[in-house]
Amino acid sequence: MAERDDDLVARAKTGDPEAWRELHRAHAGRLVAWLSARPSGDSMVAPEDVASDAWLVAATKIADFSGSADDFAGWLFGIARKISGSTKRRSDRRRTDPTEVEDHLPTVPDPTLSLEERDWVRHAIASLPPRERDVIGLVDGLGFDNHGAATALGISAVAVRVARHRGLRRLRSRLAEVP
């Protein structure tokens, strides 16, 4: 049985700009934050670029979507995950990442690096396996429920629970190592 659209999604399907603004306000910041934590493989593709592409795909395919505004988040994040994966595969295939240029430039001390070195939480989360990192980012970082995270990642809700459990266990063990 197909799920009925809620009012916001129904209005977005008709092209109502206010409905799209509401959806964008609800999900845009979280989407960029989540994409920032995912490796793209190409330093020239910003998380904002992937998010923008995801919004464009969502706008063109909204007629195929059915559900609530909360379900829309999982659908949108799933679109972004696929675009991000395509970007990474394309970058890996081309191997055109311009980071080698930095080897030829003089180094200038960056004061933000000292702050990042102290940010053990970010490093601990980044060191998790990709699925666990993505699940923890969506559920604990962005407040997704298991169903929404499963939709966004293209996995089952059970796989979300397992990945979250494993990831949190790894983070707890790293927390015990911190002096």
LODRENMAR-182610 format. One record per residue (C-alpha): z, y, x negated; residue number from 0. Coordinates in nm, 2 decimals, m for minus. Example, Ala and Ser with C-alpha at 12.3 -4.5 7.8 and 13.67 -1.06 7.14 Angstrom:
2
- zz,yy,xx,pos
- 0.78,m0.45,m1.23,0
- 0.71,m0.11,m1.37,1
! end
This chain:
179
- zz,yy,xx,pos
- 0.00,0.00,0.00,0
- m0.10,0.34,m0.15,1
- 0.18,0.59,m0.20,2
- 0.14,0.91,m0.01,3
- 0.11,1.24,m0.19,4
- 0.39,1.49,m0.17,5
- 0.32,1.84,m0.06,6
- 0.28,1.98,m0.42,7
- 0.03,1.71,m0.52,8
- m0.16,1.75,m0.20,9
- m0.19,2.12,m0.25,10
- m0.30,2.07,m0.62,11
- m0.57,1.84,m0.49,12
- m0.71,2.12,m0.28,13
- m0.71,2.35,m0.58,14
- m0.41,2.56,m0.49,15
- m0.34,2.77,m0.80,16
- 0.03,2.80,m0.71,17
- 0.07,2.43,m0.70,18
- m0.09,2.39,m1.04,19
- 0.14,2.66,m1.17,20
- 0.44,2.47,m1.04,21
- 0.32,2.15,m1.20,22
- 0.25,2.33,m1.52,23
- 0.59,2.50,m1.53,24
- 0.76,2.16,m1.46,25
- 0.58,1.96,m1.72,26
- 0.40,2.17,m1.99,27
- 0.69,2.24,m2.22,28
- 0.81,1.88,m2.21,29
- 0.46,1.75,m2.27,30
- 0.41,1.96,m2.59,31
- 0.76,1.87,m2.71,32
- 0.68,1.50,m2.67,33
- 0.34,1.53,m2.83,34
- 0.50,1.71,m3.12,35
- 0.70,1.40,m3.20,36
- 0.40,1.17,m3.19,37
- 0.19,1.14,m3.51,38
- m0.17,1.26,m3.44,39
- m0.31,1.17,m3.78,40
- m0.50,1.50,m3.80,41
- m0.31,1.81,m3.90,42
- m0.59,2.03,m3.75,43
- m0.52,1.90,m3.40,44
- m0.21,2.07,m3.26,45
- 0.01,1.91,m2.99,46
- m0.10,2.21,m2.77,47
- m0.46,2.10,m2.81,48
- m0.39,1.75,m2.69,49
- m0.18,1.89,m2.40,50
- m0.46,2.12,m2.30,51
- m0.70,1.83,m2.30,52
- m0.46,1.63,m2.09,53
- m0.43,1.91,m1.83,54
- m0.81,1.94,m1.82,55
- m0.84,1.56,m1.75,56
- m0.57,1.58,m1.49,57
- m0.74,1.87,m1.31,58
- m1.07,1.68,m1.31,59
- m0.92,1.35,m1.20,60
- m0.65,1.47,m0.96,61
- m0.84,1.32,m0.67,62
- m0.78,0.97,m0.81,63
- m0.40,1.03,m0.83,64
- m0.16,0.94,m0.55,65
- 0.21,1.01,m0.56,66
- 0.48,1.27,m0.60,67
- 0.52,1.55,m0.84,68
- 0.76,1.33,m1.04,69
- 0.50,1.05,m1.05,70
- 0.25,1.32,m1.17,71
- 0.46,1.36,m1.49,72
- 0.41,0.99,m1.58,73
- 0.04,1.01,m1.50,74
- 0.00,1.33,m1.71,75
- 0.19,1.19,m2.01,76
- m0.02,0.87,m1.99,77
- m0.33,1.08,m2.01,78
- m0.19,1.27,m2.31,79
- m0.09,0.94,m2.48,80
- m0.45,0.81,m2.45,81
- m0.60,1.14,m2.58,82
- m0.35,1.14,m2.87,83
- m0.43,0.78,m2.95,84
- m0.80,0.86,m2.95,85
- m0.74,1.16,m3.18,86
- m0.55,0.95,m3.42,87
- m0.81,0.67,m3.43,88
- m1.09,0.93,m3.48,89
- m0.89,1.09,m3.76,90
- m0.82,0.75,m3.93,91
- m1.19,0.66,m3.91,92
- m1.31,0.99,m4.05,93
- m1.03,1.05,m4.30,94
- m1.10,1.42,m4.30,95
- m0.74,1.55,m4.29,96
- m0.75,1.86,m4.51,97
- m0.39,1.81,m4.65,98
- m0.52,1.74,m5.00,99
- m0.59,2.12,m5.03,100
- m0.22,2.18,m5.07,101
- m0.23,1.99,m5.40,102
- m0.43,2.27,m5.55,103
- m0.22,2.56,m5.42,104
- 0.09,2.70,m5.59,105
- 0.41,2.60,m5.42,106
- 0.62,2.87,m5.25,107
- 0.97,2.78,m5.15,108
- 1.00,2.75,m4.77,109
- 1.35,2.83,m4.64,110
- 1.30,2.62,m4.33,111
- 1.27,2.31,m4.54,112
- 1.64,2.33,m4.63,113
- 1.72,2.33,m4.26,114
- 1.49,2.04,m4.19,115
- 1.66,1.83,m4.47,116
- 1.99,1.87,m4.28,117
- 1.84,1.77,m3.95,118
- 1.92,1.40,m3.98,119
- 1.88,1.34,m3.61,120
- 1.51,1.44,m3.63,121
- 1.46,1.22,m3.93,122
- 1.64,0.93,m3.77,123
- 1.43,0.95,m3.46,124
- 1.11,0.99,m3.66,125
- 1.20,0.67,m3.85,126
- 1.21,0.46,m3.54,127
- 0.92,0.23,m3.46,128
- 0.67,0.42,m3.24,129
- 0.75,0.26,m2.91,130
- 1.12,0.31,m2.95,131
- 1.07,0.67,m3.06,132
- 0.84,0.74,m2.76,133
- 1.08,0.58,m2.51,134
- 1.39,0.76,m2.64,135
- 1.19,1.09,m2.65,136
- 1.08,1.05,m2.29,137
- 1.40,0.91,m2.14,138
- 1.68,1.07,m2.34,139
- 1.50,1.38,m2.47,140
- 1.30,1.48,m2.17,141
- 1.49,1.31,m1.88,142
- 1.22,1.07,m1.76,143
- 1.33,0.78,m1.55,144
- 1.23,0.43,m1.67,145
- 0.94,0.41,m1.42,146
- 0.80,0.75,m1.53,147
- 0.83,0.66,m1.90,148
- 0.66,0.32,m1.83,149
- 0.37,0.50,m1.66,150
- 0.34,0.75,m1.94,151
- 0.34,0.48,m2.21,152
- 0.14,0.22,m2.02,153
- 0.41,m0.04,m2.05,154
- 0.64,m0.21,m1.80,155
- 0.98,m0.06,m1.70,156
- 1.14,m0.37,m1.86,157
- 0.97,m0.29,m2.19,158
- 1.10,0.07,m2.16,159
- 1.46,m0.06,m2.12,160
- 1.42,m0.30,m2.41,161
- 1.27,m0.04,m2.64,162
- 1.54,0.21,m2.55,163
- 1.82,m0.04,m2.61,164
- 1.67,m0.13,m2.95,165
- 1.61,0.23,m3.05,166
- 1.96,0.35,m2.95,167
- 2.11,0.05,m3.14,168
- 1.91,0.16,m3.45,169
- 2.03,0.52,m3.41,170
- 2.39,0.41,m3.37,171
- 2.37,0.22,m3.69,172
- 2.22,0.52,m3.87,173
- 2.49,0.74,m3.73,174
- 2.75,0.51,m3.88,175
- 2.59,0.56,m4.22,176
- 2.62,0.95,m4.20,177
- 2.92,1.07,m4.41,178
! end
